[in-house]
Amino acid sequence: MYCTPVKLIELFGAGHVADISEPRPPHDANLVTEEGLYYVALTEVGTPEALQMLPPEPEPDELAACMSALLTIKAALSAASREADGYLIKQYGHRMKSPEFLVALEAETSLPEQVADVARERLASQSSRSQEIIEERAKAARRWLRDIADGRVELGIQTEAVRYHNHRRAARPGRSDIDWSRY
């Protein structure tokens, strides 16, 4: 995934993400709170830094509803990341398998924010709230991804290993970078 639940919460606020994140049945959507959602997202990260930022632990029913909502958020983020992959693979092909390239995608581009917009649209469409601004931002994110796929926009990755990888020429049938006439 190009965007994490914590990043989604940081971008749009825990209250907004809690409002559009419907827990799976039998959990009550009214039990999904800002603090509870932030608690379960940070707990999942599990780093010492994240654990130091934890709000108080929610009540058991609230905790269960927030954990269920987190599953919904992760499913939306995963689907949005797969959608982005569909656009990126057209332009970046085999580079998508490079760990350095994937790290650079998350660290040096606005891809996580674009994926967050698409995921937020998915979450809002599943909730009882209809929000036009969310749909507009998701459309803009998809246009950006389409421009990347069509080669009109570059990601602007500056990582040395990735830049070298980006500038290698792909082999083409019938063409070679090696002058074989001397052999």
Disulfide bonds with the S-S distance in Angstrom:
none
